[in-house]
Amino acid sequence: MAPSSASPSAPPTSSPWQVFGYRAFAVIWTATVVSDTGTWMYNAASGWLMTRLNPAALIVSLVQVANTLPLFLLALPAGALADMRDKRRFLITLEIWGTLGSAVLAACVSFGWINAAALLLFTFLIGVGAALSTPAWQAIVSDLVPREQLHAAITANSTGFNVSRALGPALGGACIAAWGMGAPFWLNALSNLAVVAALIWWRPPRRAAATLPAERFGNAMVLALRHARYNRTLRAALARAVAFFLFAGAYWALLPLIARTQLAGGPALYGVLLGAIGAGAVAAALALPRLQQRLSPGRLVALGSLGTVCSLALYGIARAAPMAVLASLLAGASWIAVLSSLNTSAQLALPEWVRGRGLAVYMAVVYGTLTISSSAWGIVAEHLGVSPTLLAAGLVGLISIPLTRRWRLRATATIDQSPSMHWPTPLTLHDIDAERGPVLVTVEYRIAPHDRAAFVLLLERLGRARRRSGAYAWSMFEDTAQEGRILETFLIDSWVEHLRQHQRMTSADRHLQESVQRFNQGGTPRVTHLVALEPHASA
């Protein structure tokens, strides 16, 4: 993976700080911290404003739902767009959208033109812009630093996010006290301009010009889902994410009510609790490199999940601010341990051609689970109260930890996801219409009888790689009349899609294919390409 325009000589390291030697990463990281600080000011102010407009537990939890629902609904289309469009220009457009929407909301709050329904609507619309941009933001990390620095860059990004989460709510509470409820909303709109300026300044690395037509939008989304289905490492990250966010969403949804009703506090206390979550996350980020050397990602997620269970219990029994602050510190530390491990595993599982879409699938699952979790725990709190609901969420989390141990996460970039380009262009007698299809590819193997079992296992793994790269059907057949003759077949939607499949195969896929072919007696297996013949074509 090509590094950013900064010095490529920065040494590989597990430290999240040395990635700042890459100038583009440092500039964009700083701009996003400024913007995220404004966002957290706005989020804290929105949650507190809703407790004034309508303090019902379900309505307050819907603020979190309005924030996360767009990411659930739009993450996959956004990921497809991120892979199909120039990411830099796409992000600039969406960040301007978010700035304008935030300014309109700030005006409505300042002039008193806001009610509960309008606040939820604006929160949702601003969330739409964030949802469309998030996969692109995730995908450009690999353009800012080399692949071996990806883990450190993700940890640095998580640290910056939590620095803003520590500062934003406290600043938001101070701004409300000094200048009124509208101040955090205005500052959020202004802070977004830092990101716009950084993106305009940045020049991403040049990529080779595309030799094939652009993918169709719908087909791009289908391919993302197909890739996720047959990518075991990504599926593991998705499963662990569902298990965690299903119970961790409870305190995010109910935190305004913990501050207001359970602790009888004001916006300053709410800001302190949010700030403590951020501070706990920053402190944990400093210890993460050492923990990552000692613990696998799966164990880190289990440890973070257990810490979140303890924080939910502390929130549930807290009747004074100090215990709630302790719960927040523990929640923040646990949050970054889990998110850093899950995000890194998802990033490392994906090759470049599907990174935006694959991360979009991951985010759709994360925010879909958060959306369901927030609304569900809000409904439970309406019937049981805030404290029993938090304790119930902790119990759910405790049960989930042993149930997810079998899902293994990836820790390092040991699998080469770079394009291998080892497949030669298929030979044809004449030009073939790019959209003609489907295409049937067959590969004929001759296997020694004693190698059959080992060969079939490897061929099944290769079949998953074929599906990940575009095949919608894959099978293997055995000749009943000739021992050792095995035929592999797979179907692709169209001729141009098969040509794209040639470009998508990774170096890891090439090594797997070479391992399969070593079993073949007589050299390279025989490969044929068959294109569907329309009935009227022979008339």
C-alpha positions in Angstrom: 0.0 0.0 0.0 1.4 3.4 -1.0 2.0 5.8 1.9 0.9 9.3 2.0 2.8 12.2 0.4 4.8 12.5 3.6 8.2 11.0 4.1 7.9 7.2 3.4 10.9 6.5 5.6 9.0 6.6 8.9 9.9 3.4 10.6 7.3 0.7 11.2 6.2 0.7 14.8 3.3 -0.4 17.1 3.3 3.0 18.8 0.3 5.2 17.9 2.5 8.3 18.0 5.1 7.7 15.4 2.5 7.7 12.6 2.4 11.5 13.1 5.7 11.4 11.1 3.4 11.1 8.0 2.4 14.7 7.4 -1.0 14.1 5.7 -2.0 11.8 8.6 -1.0 14.4 11.1 -2.9 17.3 9.4 -6.1 15.3 8.8 -5.9 13.8 12.4 -5.7 17.3 13.9 -8.6 18.6 11.8 -10.8 15.7 12.7 -10.1 16.1 16.4 -11.2 19.7 16.1 -14.3 18.7 14.2 -15.1 15.8 16.6 -14.8 18.1 19.6 -17.5 20.2 18.0 -19.6 17.1 17.3 -19.3 16.0 20.9 -20.4 19.4 22.1 -23.4 19.1 19.8 -24.2 15.5 20.9 -24.0 16.4 24.6 -26.1 19.5 24.0 -28.7 17.6 22.0 -29.1 14.9 24.7 -29.5 17.5 27.4 -31.8 19.6 25.3 -34.1 16.6 24.8 -34.4 16.1 28.6 -35.9 19.6 28.7 -38.1 19.2 25.7 -39.4 15.7 26.7 -37.8 13.8 29.6 -39.4 10.4 28.8 -36.8 7.6 28.8 -37.8 6.4 25.3 -37.8 9.9 23.8 -34.4 10.7 25.3 -33.0 7.3 24.0 -34.3 8.2 20.5 -31.6 10.9 20.2 -29.1 8.1 20.2 -31.3 6.2 17.7 -31.5 9.3 15.4 -27.7 9.5 15.5 -27.0 5.8 14.6 -30.0 4.9 12.4 -28.6 6.7 9.3 -25.4 4.7 9.6 -27.4 1.5 9.7 -29.5 2.4 6.8 -26.9 4.0 4.5 -23.6 2.5 5.4 -23.7 -0.1 2.6 -24.7 2.4 -0.2 -22.1 4.8 1.2 -19.4 2.2 1.1 -20.3 1.4 -2.5 -20.0 5.1 -3.4 -16.7 5.3 -1.5 -15.2 2.5 -3.7 -16.7 3.9 -6.9 -15.9 7.7 -6.4 -13.0 9.9 -5.7 -12.9 9.6 -1.9 -11.4 13.1 -1.3 -14.0 15.0 -3.4 -16.8 12.8 -2.0 -15.8 13.7 1.6 -15.5 17.4 0.8 -19.0 17.5 -0.5 -20.5 15.6 2.5 -18.6 17.7 5.0 -20.0 20.9 3.5 -23.5 19.3 3.7 -22.9 18.6 7.4 -21.7 22.1 8.1 -24.8 23.7 6.5 -27.2 21.3 8.3 -25.5 22.0 11.6 -25.7 25.8 11.0 -29.5 25.6 10.3 -30.0 23.5 13.5 -28.0 26.1 15.5 -30.2 28.9 14.2 -33.4 27.0 15.2 -32.1 26.3 18.7 -30.9 29.9 19.2 -34.2 31.4 18.1 -36.4 28.9 20.0 -37.8 27.2 16.9 -37.1 23.7 18.2 -39.2 21.0 19.7 -38.6 17.3 20.4 -39.7 16.1 16.9 -37.7 18.8 15.1 -34.6 18.0 17.2 -34.9 14.3 16.2 -35.4 15.2 12.6 -32.3 17.5 12.4 -30.3 14.9 14.3 -31.3 12.3 11.7 -30.5 14.5 8.7 -27.1 15.5 10.0 -26.5 11.9 10.7 -27.3 11.1 7.1 -24.3 13.2 6.0 -22.1 11.5 8.6 -23.3 8.1 7.5 -22.5 8.7 3.9 -19.0 9.9 4.8 -18.0 7.4 7.4 -17.0 4.5 5.1 -14.8 6.8 3.0 -13.2 8.2 6.2 -12.4 4.6 7.3 -11.1 3.7 3.8 -8.6 6.6 3.4 -6.6 5.6 6.5 -4.7 3.2 4.2 -3.9 6.1 1.9 -2.4 8.1 4.8 0.0 5.5 6.2 1.6 2.3 5.0 -0.2 -1.0 5.7 2.3 -2.0 8.4 1.4 1.2 10.3 -2.4 0.6 10.0 -2.8 -0.7 13.5 -1.0 2.3 15.0 -3.0 4.7 12.8 -6.3 3.2 13.9 -5.3 3.4 17.5 -4.2 7.1 17.0 -7.5 7.8 15.4 -9.4 6.2 18.3 -7.3 8.2 20.7 -8.0 11.5 18.9 -11.7 10.6 18.8 -11.7 10.1 22.6 -9.6 13.2 23.2 -12.5 15.1 21.5 -15.0 13.1 23.5 -13.3 14.1 26.8 -13.1 17.8 25.8 -16.3 18.3 23.8 -19.0 17.6 26.5 -17.2 19.7 29.1 -16.8 22.6 26.7 -20.4 22.2 25.6 -21.6 22.5 29.2 -19.4 25.6 29.7 -20.7 27.2 26.5 -24.3 26.6 27.5 -23.7 28.2 30.9 -21.8 31.2 29.3 -23.7 31.8 26.0 -26.9 29.8 26.1 -28.1 26.5 24.6 -27.4 27.5 21.0 -23.7 28.0 21.5 -22.5 24.4 21.2 -24.6 24.0 18.0 -22.9 27.0 16.4 -19.4 25.9 17.4 -20.1 22.4 15.9 -20.9 24.0 12.6 -17.7 26.1 12.7 -15.5 23.2 13.8 -16.4 21.3 10.7 -14.7 23.8 8.5 -11.3 22.5 9.8 -12.0 19.1 8.1 -13.1 20.8 4.8 -9.8 22.8 4.8 -7.7 19.7 5.5 -9.3 17.7 2.7 -8.9 20.5 0.2 -5.2 20.7 1.1 -4.6 16.9 1.0 -3.4 15.2 -2.2 -3.9 11.4 -2.0 -1.5 9.0 -3.7 -2.1 8.5 -7.4 -3.5 5.1 -8.4 -3.3 3.4 -11.8 -6.0 4.4 -14.2 -8.9 2.0 -14.3 -8.9 -0.1 -17.4 -12.5 -1.4 -17.0 -15.8 0.4 -16.8 -17.1 1.6 -13.4 -19.1 -0.9 -11.4 -22.8 -0.6 -11.3 -24.1 0.8 -8.0 -26.4 -2.1 -7.1 -23.9 -4.8 -8.2 -21.3 -3.1 -6.0 -23.5 -3.5 -2.9 -24.3 -7.1 -3.7 -20.6 -7.9 -4.1 -19.9 -6.3 -0.7 -22.4 -8.6 1.0 -21.1 -11.6 -0.9 -17.5 -10.8 0.1 -18.5 -10.4 3.8 -20.3 -13.7 3.7 -17.2 -15.6 2.6 -14.6 -13.5 4.6 -14.2 -15.4 7.8 -12.1 -12.7 9.6 -14.7 -10.0 8.8 -17.5 -12.3 9.9 -15.7 -12.8 13.2 -15.4 -9.0 13.7 -19.2 -8.7 12.9 -20.2 -11.3 15.3 -18.1 -9.9 18.2 -19.4 -6.4 17.4 -23.1 -7.5 17.6 -22.4 -9.2 20.9 -20.7 -6.1 22.4 -23.0 -3.3 21.1 -26.1 -5.1 22.0 -25.5 -4.4 25.7 -23.0 -1.5 25.6 -25.6 0.7 23.9 -27.6 0.9 27.1 -25.4 3.5 28.9 -25.1 5.6 25.8 -28.9 5.8 25.4 -29.6 6.4 29.1 -26.7 8.6 30.1 -28.7 11.9 30.0 -31.2 10.3 32.4 -28.5 8.9 34.7 -27.3 12.5 35.1 -30.7 14.2 35.4 -33.0 11.8 37.2 -30.7 9.2 39.0 -28.1 11.7 40.1 -30.3 14.9 40.1 -27.6 16.8 38.2 -27.5 19.4 35.4 -25.8 19.7 32.1 -22.5 20.3 33.8 -22.6 16.8 35.4 -23.7 15.2 32.1 -20.8 16.9 30.4 -18.4 15.6 33.2 -19.7 12.0 32.7 -19.2 12.2 28.9 -15.8 13.8 29.4 -14.8 11.0 31.9 -15.7 8.4 29.2 -13.4 10.2 26.8 -10.6 10.5 29.5 -10.8 6.8 30.3 -10.5 6.0 26.6 -7.5 8.2 26.2 -5.8 6.7 29.2 -6.5 3.2 27.9 -5.1 4.1 24.4 -1.8 4.9 26.0 -1.7 1.4 27.4 -3.0 -0.4 24.3 0.3 -1.0 22.5 1.7 -2.9 25.5 -1.6 -4.8 26.0 -1.7 -5.7 22.3 1.7 -7.3 22.6 0.5 -9.5 25.5 -3.1 -10.2 24.6 -4.8 -11.4 21.4 -7.5 -9.2 19.9 -10.1 -11.7 21.0 -9.0 -11.5 24.6 -8.8 -7.7 24.5 -12.4 -7.6 23.3 -13.4 -10.0 26.1 -11.6 -7.9 28.7 -13.2 -4.7 27.3 -16.6 -6.4 27.4 -16.1 -7.4 31.0 -15.1 -3.9 31.9 -18.3 -2.6 30.2 -20.3 -5.0 32.3 -18.7 -3.6 35.4 -19.3 0.0 34.3 -23.0 -0.8 33.7 -23.3 -2.3 37.2 -21.7 0.9 38.7 -24.0 3.1 36.7 -26.9 1.1 37.9 -26.1 1.4 41.6 -24.7 5.0 41.4 -26.5 7.5 43.5 -23.7 10.1 43.7 -21.4 11.7 41.1 -18.1 10.1 42.1 -19.3 6.5 41.5 -20.9 7.6 38.1 -17.6 9.2 37.1 -15.7 6.0 38.0 -18.2 4.1 35.9 -17.6 6.5 33.0 -13.8 6.1 33.2 -14.1 2.4 33.1 -16.6 2.5 30.3 -14.3 4.7 28.2 -11.3 2.5 28.7 -13.3 -0.6 27.9 -14.8 1.0 24.8 -11.5 1.8 23.1 -10.1 -1.6 23.9 -13.0 -3.2 22.1 -13.3 -0.8 19.2 -9.6 -0.7 18.4 -9.5 -4.4 18.2 -12.6 -4.8 16.1 -11.8 -1.9 13.8 -8.3 -3.2 13.2 -9.4 -6.7 12.5 -12.1 -5.5 10.0 -9.5 -3.3 8.2 -6.9 -6.1 7.9 -9.5 -8.5 6.6 -10.3 -6.4 3.5 -8.4 -5.9 0.2 -8.3 -2.5 -1.3 -11.0 -3.0 -4.0 -13.7 -3.7 -1.4 -12.4 -1.8 1.6 -15.0 0.9 1.6 -17.9 -1.5 1.1 -16.5 -4.1 3.5 -16.1 -1.5 6.2 -19.6 -0.2 5.4 -20.9 -3.7 6.1 -19.1 -3.7 9.4 -20.4 -0.2 10.3 -24.0 -1.1 9.3 -23.8 -4.0 11.7 -22.3 -1.9 14.5 -24.7 1.0 14.2 -27.7 -1.2 13.4 -27.0 -3.1 16.7 -26.6 0.3 18.5 -29.9 1.5 17.0 -31.7 -1.6 18.1 -29.9 -1.6 21.5 -30.7 2.1 22.2 -34.4 1.9 21.4 -34.8 -1.5 23.2 -33.1 -0.4 26.4 -35.1 2.9 26.3 -38.3 0.8 26.1 -37.2 -1.4 29.0 -36.3 1.7 31.1 -39.8 3.0 30.5 -41.2 0.0 32.3 -38.4 -1.0 34.8 -36.7 2.3 35.4 -33.1 3.4 34.5 -31.2 1.6 37.3 -32.7 -1.9 36.8 -32.3 -1.5 33.0 -28.6 -0.8 33.3 -28.1 -3.9 35.6 -30.1 -6.0 33.1 -27.8 -4.8 30.3 -24.8 -5.8 32.3 -26.2 -9.3 32.8 -26.7 -9.6 29.0 -23.1 -8.6 28.5 -21.8 -11.1 31.0 -23.6 -13.9 29.3 -22.4 -12.8 25.8 -18.6 -13.1 26.7 -18.2 -16.9 26.7 -20.6 -17.3 23.8 -18.4 -15.3 21.4 -15.0 -16.9 22.2 -15.0 -19.0 19.0 -14.9 -16.0 16.7 -11.2 -15.3 16.1 -10.0 -11.8 15.2 -7.0 -10.9 13.2 -4.2 -9.1 14.9 -1.6 -8.3 12.3 -1.2 -7.7 8.5 0.3 -11.2 8.0 -2.0 -12.0 5.0 -1.0 -10.2 1.9 -4.1 -8.4 0.5 -2.3 -6.6 -2.3 -3.5 -7.4 -5.9 -1.6 -10.3 -7.4 -2.5 -9.8 -11.0 -1.4 -13.4 -11.6 -4.4 -14.4 -13.7 -3.7 -13.9 -17.5 -6.4 -12.2 -19.6 -8.6 -15.0 -21.0 -8.0 -15.8 -24.7 -11.0 -15.2 -27.0 -11.6 -15.8 -30.7 -13.4 -12.5 -31.0 -14.4 -9.4 -28.9 -17.0 -10.2 -26.3 -19.7 -7.7 -25.1 -18.7 -6.6 -21.7 -22.1 -7.1 -20.2 -22.7 -10.5 -21.7 -23.1 -13.3 -19.2 -23.2 -15.2 -17.0 -19.7 -16.6 -17.5 -18.9 -20.2 -16.5 -15.3 -21.0 -15.6 -14.2 -24.5 -15.3 -10.8 -25.8 -13.9 -10.0 -29.5 -14.5 -7.7 -31.3 -12.0 -6.1 -34.7 -12.0 -5.4 -35.8 -8.5 -3.7 -38.9 -7.0 -6.2 -40.9 -5.0 -4.2 -40.6 -1.7 -4.2 -36.8 -2.1 -7.9 -36.5 -2.5 -8.9 -35.5 1.1 -6.2 -32.8 1.5 -6.9 -31.5 -2.0 -10.7 -31.1 -1.4 -10.0 -29.1 1.8 -7.8 -26.7 0.0 -10.1 -26.4 -3.0 -13.0 -25.5 -0.6 -10.8 -22.6 0.7 -10.1 -21.5 -2.9 -13.8 -21.6 -3.5 -14.4 -19.1 -0.8 -11.8 -16.9 -2.4 -13.5 -17.2 -5.8 -16.8 -16.1 -4.1 -15.1 -13.2 -2.2 -13.8 -11.8 -5.5 -17.1 -12.0 -7.5 -18.3 -15.5 -8.2 -22.0 -15.9 -7.2 -21.9 -19.8 -7.4 -19.1 -22.3 -7.0 -19.0 -26.1 -7.1 -16.7 -29.0 -7.5 -17.5 -32.3 -9.2 -15.9 -35.7 -9.3 -15.9 -37.9 -12.5 -17.6 -41.2 -11.7 -15.9 -43.0 -14.6 -12.3 -41.7 -14.1 -10.6 -41.7 -10.7 -8.9 -38.5 -9.7 -10.6 -36.3 -12.2 -12.1 -33.3 -10.3 -13.8 -30.4 -12.0 -14.0 -27.0 -10.2 -16.7 -24.6 -11.6 -17.8 -21.1 -10.7 -20.2 -18.6 -12.2 -19.8 -14.8 -12.6 -22.5 -12.3 -13.6 -20.8 -11.0 -16.8 -17.7 -10.9 -18.8 -16.6 -7.6 -17.5 -17.2 -8.8 -13.9 -14.9 -11.8 -14.6 -12.2 -9.4 -15.9 -12.6 -7.4 -12.6 -12.3 -10.7 -10.7 -8.8 -11.1 -12.3 -7.8 -7.8 -10.8 -9.3 -8.5 -7.4 -7.4 -11.7 -6.6 -4.9 -11.0 -3.9 -1.4 -12.3 -3.3 -2.8 -14.5 -0.5 -5.3 -16.0 -3.0 -2.4 -16.6 -5.5 -0.5 -18.6 -2.8 -3.6 -20.6 -2.0 -4.2 -21.3 -5.7 -0.6 -22.4 -6.1 -1.0 -24.8 -3.2 -4.1 -26.3 -4.9 -2.3 -26.7 -8.2 0.6 -28.5 -6.7 -1.7 -31.5 -6.3 -2.5 -31.5 -10.0 -0.7 -34.3 -12.0 0.7 -33.1 -15.3 1.4 -29.4 -14.7 -1.1 -26.6 -14.9 -4.8 -27.5 -14.7 -6.9 -27.0 -17.8 -9.1 -23.8 -17.6 -12.0 -23.0 -19.9 -14.3 -19.9 -20.1 -17.8 -20.3 -21.3 -20.2 -17.4 -21.9 -24.0 -18.0 -21.9 -25.5 -18.3 -25.3 -28.9 -16.6 -25.8 -31.4 -18.9 -27.6 -32.0 -16.3 -30.4 -28.2 -16.1 -31.1 -28.2 -19.3 -33.1 -31.5 -18.6 -34.9 
